[in-house]
């Protein structure tokens, strides 16, 4: 038996607002919007997607799973994401990492990676 990776589920206080933020940040499309559930994908029929669901509790600690993105221009992408409402995040990095840690509007950490090593 095999499985296909369908989506990553992200808990949210406001799944619509957070889902719309990520859709804009990634340039993805909305494929489902119901009360308490909001799903985006790279393209309507392309997986995996991100599914945002309502939870009553707020985020309290560092995520154990996070997303990494590798842009063509790291500095420009970090600047763009900060302008959209991302914030710098401190998860204990020492400052020598080739990635930048940010958090989305609800505090979920993600990384903007530097150039791929040859």
Residue frames as a rotation matrix with the C-alpha (Angstrom) as fourth column:
UNK 1
0.582 0.813 0.000 0.00
0.813 -0.582 0.000 0.00
0.000 0.000 -1.000 0.00
UNK 2
-0.612 -0.762 0.213 1.30
0.759 -0.641 -0.113 3.48
0.223 0.093 0.970 -0.81
UNK 3
0.349 0.688 -0.637 0.19
0.796 -0.576 -0.185 6.90
-0.494 -0.442 -0.749 0.32
UNK 4
-0.045 -0.296 0.954 0.25
0.721 -0.671 -0.174 10.31
0.692 0.680 0.244 -1.28
UNK 5
-0.677 -0.242 -0.695 1.23
0.676 -0.577 -0.458 13.36
-0.291 -0.780 0.554 0.76
UNK 6
0.150 0.889 0.433 -1.96
0.941 -0.262 0.213 15.43
0.303 0.376 -0.876 0.77
UNK 7
0.465 0.097 0.880 -1.24
0.005 -0.994 0.107 18.39
0.886 -0.045 -0.462 3.04
UNK 8
-0.728 -0.546 -0.414 0.31
0.517 -0.039 -0.855 19.84
0.451 -0.837 0.311 6.14
UNK 9
0.410 0.912 -0.026 -2.25
0.639 -0.267 0.721 20.88
0.651 -0.312 -0.692 8.76
UNK 10
-0.753 -0.617 0.226 -1.62
0.320 -0.645 -0.694 24.11
0.574 -0.450 0.684 10.63
UNK 11
0.003 0.723 -0.691 -3.58
1.000 -0.008 -0.005 24.96
-0.009 -0.691 -0.723 13.77
UNK 12
-0.761 -0.230 0.607 -4.83
0.340 -0.938 0.070 28.54
0.553 0.260 0.792 13.82
UNK 13
-0.641 0.573 -0.511 -6.91
0.345 -0.379 -0.858 30.93
-0.686 -0.727 0.045 15.88
UNK 14
0.331 0.690 -0.644 -8.15
-0.416 -0.505 -0.756 32.44
-0.847 0.518 0.120 12.60
UNK 15
-0.101 -0.433 0.896 -7.65
0.497 0.758 0.422 29.90
-0.862 0.488 0.138 9.78
UNK 16
0.708 0.395 0.585 -9.04
0.701 -0.289 -0.652 32.19
-0.089 0.872 -0.481 7.08
UNK 17
0.913 -0.391 -0.115 -6.74
-0.388 -0.921 0.048 35.11
-0.124 0.000 -0.992 7.92
UNK 18
0.107 -0.932 0.345 -3.69
-0.442 0.267 0.856 32.89
-0.891 -0.244 -0.384 8.35
UNK 19
0.104 0.000 0.995 -4.50
0.665 0.744 -0.069 30.88
-0.740 0.668 0.077 5.23
UNK 20
0.919 0.242 0.311 -4.91
0.393 -0.614 -0.684 34.04
0.026 0.751 -0.659 3.17
UNK 21
0.636 -0.760 -0.133 -1.56
-0.612 -0.602 0.513 35.31
-0.470 -0.245 -0.848 4.52
UNK 22
-0.160 -0.720 0.675 0.19
-0.053 0.689 0.722 32.11
-0.986 0.080 -0.148 3.45
UNK 23
0.464 0.377 0.802 -1.59
0.761 0.294 -0.578 32.11
-0.453 0.879 -0.151 0.06
UNK 24
0.992 -0.124 -0.007 -0.23
-0.114 -0.889 -0.443 35.60
0.049 0.440 -0.896 -0.58
UNK 25
0.375 -0.911 0.172 3.23
-0.647 -0.124 0.752 34.76
-0.664 -0.394 -0.636 0.79
UNK 26
-0.318 -0.506 0.802 3.53
0.093 0.825 0.558 31.67
-0.944 0.252 -0.215 -1.42
UNK 27
-0.558 0.202 -0.805 1.47
-0.798 -0.397 0.454 32.76
-0.228 0.895 0.383 -4.42
UNK 28
-0.963 0.242 0.123 -0.79
0.252 0.965 0.070 29.72
-0.101 0.099 -0.990 -3.93
UNK 29
-0.540 0.840 0.060 -4.51
-0.409 -0.324 0.853 29.34
0.736 0.436 0.518 -4.67
UNK 30
-0.534 0.501 0.681 -7.41
-0.726 0.141 -0.673 28.80
-0.434 -0.854 0.288 -2.29
UNK 31
-0.777 0.249 -0.578 -9.05
-0.261 0.708 0.656 25.41
0.572 0.661 -0.485 -2.88
UNK 32
-0.064 0.794 -0.604 -11.39
0.692 0.472 0.546 25.14
0.719 -0.383 -0.580 0.11
UNK 33
-0.894 -0.110 0.435 -12.94
-0.205 -0.763 -0.613 27.65
0.400 -0.637 0.659 2.45
UNK 34
0.106 0.900 -0.422 -15.45
0.371 0.358 0.857 26.42
0.923 -0.248 -0.296 4.99
UNK 35
0.674 0.144 0.724 -16.20
-0.549 -0.559 0.622 27.53
0.494 -0.817 -0.298 8.55
UNK 36
0.699 -0.443 0.561 -13.09
-0.484 0.285 0.827 26.65
-0.527 -0.850 -0.015 10.55
UNK 37
0.209 -0.627 0.750 -11.16
0.555 0.708 0.437 25.21
-0.805 0.324 0.496 7.58
UNK 38
0.773 -0.077 -0.630 -9.13
-0.485 -0.711 -0.509 26.92
-0.409 0.699 -0.587 4.88
UNK 39
0.366 -0.636 0.680 -6.95
0.485 0.753 0.444 25.08
-0.794 0.167 0.584 2.32
UNK 40
0.611 -0.282 -0.740 -4.39
-0.689 -0.650 -0.321 26.36
-0.390 0.706 -0.591 -0.17
UNK 41
0.517 -0.489 0.703 -2.26
0.540 0.823 0.176 24.59
-0.665 0.289 0.689 -2.77
UNK 42
-0.546 -0.785 -0.292 0.42
0.173 -0.447 0.878 25.55
-0.820 0.429 0.380 -5.30
UNK 43
-0.791 0.457 -0.407 -2.20
-0.545 -0.222 0.808 24.95
0.279 0.861 0.425 -8.03
UNK 44
0.112 0.955 0.276 -5.77
-0.992 0.089 0.094 23.67
0.066 -0.284 0.957 -7.75
UNK 45
0.922 0.298 -0.246 -4.82
-0.316 0.948 -0.038 20.08
0.222 0.113 0.968 -8.64
UNK 46
0.100 -0.960 -0.260 -1.27
-0.075 0.253 -0.965 20.01
0.992 0.116 -0.046 -7.24
UNK 47
0.980 0.178 -0.092 -0.30
0.053 0.211 0.976 18.54
0.193 -0.961 0.197 -3.89
UNK 48
-0.312 0.503 -0.806 0.73
0.941 0.281 -0.188 18.89
0.132 -0.817 -0.561 -1.16
UNK 49
0.133 0.450 0.883 -1.27
0.208 -0.884 0.419 21.75
0.969 0.128 -0.211 0.26
UNK 50
-0.958 -0.287 -0.027 -1.60
0.103 -0.255 -0.961 23.59
0.269 -0.924 0.274 3.53
UNK 51
0.024 0.992 -0.122 -4.81
0.444 0.099 0.891 23.15
0.896 -0.076 -0.438 5.53
UNK 52
-0.863 -0.244 0.442 -5.57
-0.210 -0.621 -0.755 25.66
0.459 -0.745 0.485 8.29
UNK 53
-0.027 0.864 -0.502 -7.98
0.489 0.450 0.747 24.56
0.872 -0.225 -0.435 11.01
UNK 54
0.213 0.230 0.950 -9.42
-0.560 -0.768 0.311 26.30
0.801 -0.598 -0.035 14.05
UNK 55
-0.143 -0.211 -0.967 -8.11
0.716 0.653 -0.248 25.44
0.684 -0.728 0.057 17.51
UNK 56
0.814 0.576 0.074 -9.07
0.360 -0.601 0.713 27.17
0.456 -0.554 -0.697 20.76
UNK 57
0.645 -0.620 -0.447 -5.59
0.469 -0.140 0.872 27.37
-0.603 -0.772 0.201 22.28
UNK 58
0.855 -0.431 -0.288 -2.80
-0.519 -0.715 -0.469 29.68
-0.004 0.550 -0.835 21.19
UNK 59
0.531 -0.773 -0.348 0.72
0.276 0.546 -0.791 28.64
0.801 0.324 0.503 20.26
UNK 60
0.980 -0.114 0.163 2.98
-0.192 -0.330 0.924 28.43
-0.052 -0.937 -0.345 23.31
UNK 61
0.276 -0.930 0.243 6.30
-0.059 0.236 0.970 26.84
-0.959 -0.282 0.010 22.29
UNK 62
-0.425 -0.550 -0.719 8.56
-0.786 -0.169 0.595 26.44
-0.449 0.818 -0.360 19.25
UNK 63
0.649 0.649 -0.397 7.04
-0.760 0.523 -0.386 24.31
-0.043 0.553 0.832 16.49
UNK 64
0.097 -0.592 0.800 8.38
-0.228 0.769 0.597 20.77
-0.969 -0.241 -0.060 16.29
UNK 65
-0.077 -0.068 0.995 7.76
0.917 0.387 0.097 20.79
-0.392 0.919 0.033 12.55
UNK 66
0.185 0.147 -0.972 8.37
-0.096 -0.981 -0.167 23.81
-0.978 0.124 -0.168 10.34
UNK 67
0.835 0.158 0.527 8.49
0.503 0.170 -0.848 24.70
-0.223 0.973 0.062 6.66
UNK 68
-0.183 -0.918 -0.351 11.67
0.271 -0.390 0.880 25.66
-0.945 0.066 0.320 4.78
UNK 69
0.891 0.421 0.172 11.65
0.302 -0.265 -0.916 27.78
-0.340 0.868 -0.363 1.62
UNK 70
-0.177 -0.983 0.047 14.57
0.614 -0.073 0.786 28.31
-0.769 0.168 0.617 -0.76
UNK 71
0.819 0.492 -0.295 14.13
0.128 -0.658 -0.743 31.52
-0.560 0.570 -0.601 -2.78
UNK 72
0.561 -0.626 0.542 16.34
0.688 -0.011 -0.726 32.72
0.460 0.780 0.424 -5.59
UNK 73
-0.322 -0.606 0.727 17.24
0.029 -0.774 -0.633 35.83
0.946 -0.182 0.266 -3.56
UNK 74
-0.206 0.217 -0.954 17.14
0.893 0.440 -0.092 35.23
0.400 -0.871 -0.284 0.20
UNK 75
-0.840 -0.183 -0.511 17.50
0.434 -0.792 -0.429 38.88
-0.327 -0.582 0.745 1.27
UNK 76
-0.820 0.570 -0.047 14.76
-0.469 -0.625 0.624 40.07
0.327 0.534 0.780 -1.08
UNK 77
-0.182 0.778 -0.601 12.42
0.186 0.627 0.756 37.28
0.965 0.026 -0.259 0.00
UNK 78
-0.418 -0.007 -0.908 12.96
0.906 0.077 -0.417 37.99
0.073 -0.997 -0.026 3.70
UNK 79
-0.962 0.042 -0.272 12.26
-0.008 -0.992 -0.123 41.68
-0.275 -0.116 0.955 3.07
UNK 80
-0.599 0.778 -0.190 9.08
-0.399 -0.085 0.913 40.80
0.694 0.623 0.361 1.12
UNK 81
-0.127 0.549 -0.826 7.80
0.572 0.721 0.391 38.44
0.811 -0.423 -0.405 3.83
UNK 82
-0.668 -0.149 -0.729 8.50
0.711 -0.414 -0.568 40.97
-0.217 -0.898 0.383 6.57
UNK 83
-0.936 0.337 -0.099 6.53
-0.351 -0.886 0.304 43.56
0.014 0.319 0.948 4.57
UNK 84
-0.317 0.848 -0.424 3.61
-0.151 0.397 0.905 41.07
0.936 0.351 0.002 4.43
UNK 85
0.483 0.540 0.689 3.62
-0.726 -0.193 0.661 40.75
0.490 -0.819 0.299 8.23
UNK 86
0.558 -0.416 -0.718 6.15
0.508 0.855 -0.101 38.02
0.656 -0.308 0.689 9.06
UNK 87
0.809 -0.351 0.472 8.37
-0.574 -0.646 0.504 38.71
0.128 -0.678 -0.724 12.07
UNK 88
-0.199 -0.926 -0.321 11.91
-0.592 0.375 -0.714 37.62
0.781 0.048 -0.622 12.95
UNK 89
0.882 0.470 -0.001 11.98
-0.307 0.579 0.755 34.58
0.356 -0.666 0.655 15.24
UNK 90
-0.209 -0.931 0.299 14.60
-0.907 0.071 -0.415 33.49
0.365 -0.358 -0.859 17.75
UNK 91
0.866 0.456 -0.203 14.68
-0.375 0.863 0.339 29.72
0.330 -0.217 0.919 18.16
UNK 92
0.740 -0.631 0.232 18.21
-0.033 0.311 0.950 29.61
-0.671 -0.711 0.210 19.55
UNK 93
0.762 -0.495 0.418 20.17
0.570 0.206 -0.795 30.11
0.307 0.844 0.439 16.36
UNK 94
0.268 -0.764 -0.587 23.73
0.754 -0.213 0.621 31.38
-0.599 -0.609 0.519 16.83
UNK 95
0.575 0.036 -0.817 23.76
-0.239 -0.948 -0.209 33.82
-0.782 0.316 -0.537 13.91
UNK 96
-0.481 -0.834 -0.271 26.06
-0.585 0.074 0.808 31.84
-0.653 0.547 -0.523 11.62
UNK 97
-0.137 0.503 0.853 23.28
0.424 0.808 -0.409 29.86
-0.895 0.306 -0.323 9.94
UNK 98
-0.979 -0.201 0.040 22.74
0.111 -0.359 0.927 30.24
-0.172 0.911 0.374 6.19
UNK 99
-0.302 0.940 0.158 18.98
0.714 0.113 0.691 30.58
0.632 0.322 -0.705 6.82
UNK 100
-0.844 0.181 0.504 16.71
-0.395 -0.847 -0.356 33.19
0.363 -0.500 0.787 8.36
UNK 101
-0.651 0.654 -0.386 14.04
0.751 0.630 -0.199 32.15
0.112 -0.419 -0.901 10.85
UNK 102
-0.785 0.526 0.328 10.75
-0.464 -0.849 0.252 34.03
0.411 0.046 0.911 10.62
UNK 103
-0.753 0.657 0.040 7.29
0.465 0.575 -0.673 33.52
-0.465 -0.489 -0.738 12.05
UNK 104
-0.523 0.671 0.525 3.92
0.543 -0.213 0.812 34.00
0.657 0.710 -0.253 10.43
UNK 105
-0.338 0.413 0.846 1.25
-0.441 -0.863 0.245 36.30
0.831 -0.291 0.474 11.94
UNK 106
0.767 0.630 0.119 0.20
-0.413 0.343 0.843 33.59
0.491 -0.696 0.524 14.45
UNK 107
0.402 -0.696 0.594 3.78
-0.868 -0.084 0.489 32.79
-0.291 -0.713 -0.638 15.52
UNK 108
0.865 -0.102 0.491 4.51
0.182 0.976 -0.118 29.64
-0.467 0.191 0.863 13.47
UNK 109
0.091 -0.936 -0.340 8.21
-0.437 -0.344 0.831 29.50
-0.895 0.073 -0.440 12.64
UNK 110
0.889 -0.001 0.458 9.53
0.388 0.535 -0.751 28.89
-0.244 0.845 0.476 9.14
UNK 111
0.041 -0.970 -0.240 12.93
0.267 -0.221 0.938 29.26
-0.963 -0.103 0.250 7.48
UNK 112
0.963 0.032 -0.266 14.07
-0.236 -0.370 -0.899 31.16
-0.127 0.929 -0.349 4.43
UNK 113
0.562 -0.762 0.321 17.11
0.560 0.637 0.531 29.26
-0.609 -0.118 0.784 3.21
UNK 114
0.129 -0.649 -0.750 20.22
-0.549 -0.677 0.491 30.59
-0.826 0.348 -0.444 1.55
UNK 115
0.232 -0.097 -0.968 21.65
-0.954 0.170 -0.246 29.39
0.189 0.981 -0.053 -1.76
UNK 116
0.983 0.106 0.148 21.93
-0.123 0.986 0.111 25.63
-0.135 -0.127 0.983 -2.27
UNK 117
0.155 -0.982 0.110 25.44
-0.493 0.020 0.870 24.30
-0.856 -0.189 -0.481 -1.85
UNK 118
0.173 -0.177 -0.969 27.15
-0.976 0.104 -0.193 23.18
0.135 0.979 -0.155 -5.03
